[in-house]
Amino acid sequence: MGYVLTDMSVTIGGTTVSSFIRSADVQMSVEDVDLTAMGATSRNHGAGLRDDRLTLEAFSDYTAVTGLDAVLNPLLGSSTGATVVVKPTSAAASSTNPSYTMVGVLFEYHPIQGEVGAAAMTPVTFLPAAGSKWTRATT
């Protein structure tokens, strides 16, 4: 059974920005550490450090205070980051609608990008702040 995203929720620093978001990619990964010793007959893999990220494709908006640019611009490069929450739908988190939360630092933001006659889109990338990673919640 599949799932069609139609009402994803994205909150950055307490501000809901879902209406600007075209796509979101919550990425959770762990480095593969090679622990193979002499005499082994196959590779031995160990789980290394987490390497999570959030990649968004968003519609540009330059409205003062409430626009996406007003929300994101002050966060670029901030070492303290902002709390980022992503859910499959805007409903409260539940066993069928988990939320994923991390304190993210905005490392990549393209405030102006596009071409004549096309929707103005901006790619956005958040990486976890020191000590943070994606946390899944269901309540």
C-alpha positions in Angstrom: 0.0 0.0 0.0 1.4 3.4 -0.9 1.0 6.9 0.5 0.4 10.1 -1.4 1.8 13.3 0.1 -0.7 16.1 -0.1 -0.6 17.8 3.3 3.0 17.6 4.6 3.8 19.8 7.5 7.2 21.6 7.8 8.0 23.9 10.7 11.3 25.9 11.0 12.1 27.7 14.2 8.4 27.6 15.3 7.1 29.0 12.0 5.0 26.8 9.7 6.4 27.1 6.2 4.4 24.2 4.6 2.6 26.5 2.2 6.0 27.3 0.5 7.3 23.7 0.3 7.1 21.7 -2.9 9.2 18.7 -1.7 11.0 17.6 1.5 13.6 14.9 1.9 14.3 13.8 5.5 17.5 11.9 5.2 18.8 9.7 8.0 22.1 7.8 7.5 25.0 6.3 9.4 28.5 6.0 8.2 29.8 2.6 7.3 33.0 1.9 9.2 35.2 -0.9 8.0 36.1 -3.1 10.9 37.7 -5.9 8.9 40.8 -7.3 10.5 43.6 -9.5 9.1 42.5 -13.1 8.5 38.9 -12.2 7.9 37.1 -13.9 5.0 34.5 -11.2 4.6 34.1 -7.5 5.4 33.0 -6.5 8.9 30.8 -3.4 9.0 30.3 -1.2 12.0 27.8 1.7 12.4 29.7 5.0 12.6 28.5 8.5 13.1 25.0 9.7 12.1 24.9 12.0 9.0 21.3 13.3 8.8 20.0 16.2 6.7 16.9 17.9 5.5 16.6 19.0 1.9 13.7 21.2 0.8 12.6 22.5 -2.5 10.6 25.6 -1.8 8.7 28.4 -3.6 10.4 31.7 -3.1 8.5 34.3 -1.1 9.9 37.7 -0.1 7.0 39.0 2.1 8.4 40.9 5.1 8.3 38.9 8.4 6.1 36.0 7.2 7.8 35.1 3.8 10.2 32.2 3.5 13.1 34.6 2.9 12.4 36.4 6.1 12.3 33.0 8.0 15.4 31.5 6.4 17.9 34.4 5.9 18.7 35.0 9.6 19.4 31.3 10.0 22.1 30.9 7.4 25.2 29.7 9.1 23.9 30.2 12.7 25.7 27.7 14.8 22.8 27.3 17.2 20.4 26.5 14.4 16.6 26.2 14.6 14.3 23.4 15.5 13.0 21.8 12.3 9.9 19.5 12.4 8.6 17.5 9.4 5.4 15.4 9.4 3.7 13.5 6.5 0.5 15.5 7.2 -0.4 18.6 9.2 -2.4 16.5 11.8 -0.9 15.9 15.3 1.8 13.4 15.5 0.5 9.8 16.0 1.3 6.2 15.2 0.1 6.8 11.6 1.6 10.4 11.3 5.1 10.4 12.9 7.0 13.7 13.3 10.7 14.0 12.7 12.5 16.7 14.7 16.1 18.0 14.8 17.9 21.2 15.6 19.2 22.1 12.1 21.8 24.5 10.9 21.0 26.1 7.5 24.1 25.5 5.4 22.7 26.1 1.9 20.1 28.6 0.8 19.6 30.1 -2.6 17.3 33.1 -2.0 17.1 33.9 -5.8 17.2 31.2 -8.3 15.1 30.6 -11.5 14.5 31.4 -15.1 12.1 33.6 -17.1 8.5 32.3 -17.0 9.1 29.6 -14.3 8.1 29.5 -10.7 10.8 31.0 -8.5 12.2 28.0 -6.5 14.8 27.8 -3.8 16.7 24.8 -2.6 17.3 24.7 1.2 19.6 22.3 3.1 19.7 21.9 6.9 22.3 19.7 8.6 22.1 18.8 12.3 23.6 21.2 14.9 26.3 19.7 17.1 24.8 16.8 19.1 21.5 16.8 17.2 20.0 14.2 14.8 16.5 13.3 13.6 14.3 12.1 16.4 11.1 10.3 15.5 8.0 10.9 17.7 4.5 9.4 17.5 2.6 11.4 20.2 
